[in-house]
Amino acid sequence: MTKTYRVEGMTCGGCANAVKRALTRLDARAVEVDLAGGRVTVEGALDDEAVARAVAAAGFTYAGPAT
């Protein structure tokens, strides 16, 4: 399953890497970060709450599923 989420506060490659690492620890098969769009696409069987907690733990704001 692939889902895309909105994440606020990412401004650089280091931010993108922090979010990617946090989501990879949740057993995501693949994580792609779009800094310009403020979006993160996750491939794997992760629930939205787990993603929200991981993003917050990495220091960023989870803004919900992207539409």
HELIX and SHEET records of a PDB file:
HELIX    1   1 GLY A   13  THR A   24  1                                  12    
HELIX    2   2 ASP A   48  ALA A   57  1                                  10    
SHEET    1   A 4 ALA A  30  ASP A  34  0                                        
SHEET    2   A 4 ARG A  39  GLU A  43 -1                                        
SHEET    3   A 4 THR A   2  GLU A   8 -1                                        
SHEET    4   A 4 THR A  61  PRO A  65 -1                                        
END                                                                             
